[in-house]
Amino acid sequence: MNYAATVIGLNKVVAFAHPENIASNRILVKVGFKPVRYLKAMNRNYFEFSLGT
């Protein structure tokens, strides 16, 4: 994540996980991603990881 913030200049990283894939959803939260919402059109949970600022 440091590379994404300092070299690429991103302010957030996003991830998607199928709602039934409990392990993927759990690991995203465990490493610091915040669940934002469920995207019905994609049938995916949407997560964001803020890189500061």
Secondary structure, 3 states (H helix, E strand, C coil): CHHHHHHHCCCEEEEEECCCCHHHHHHHHHCCCEEEEEECCCCEEEEEEECCC
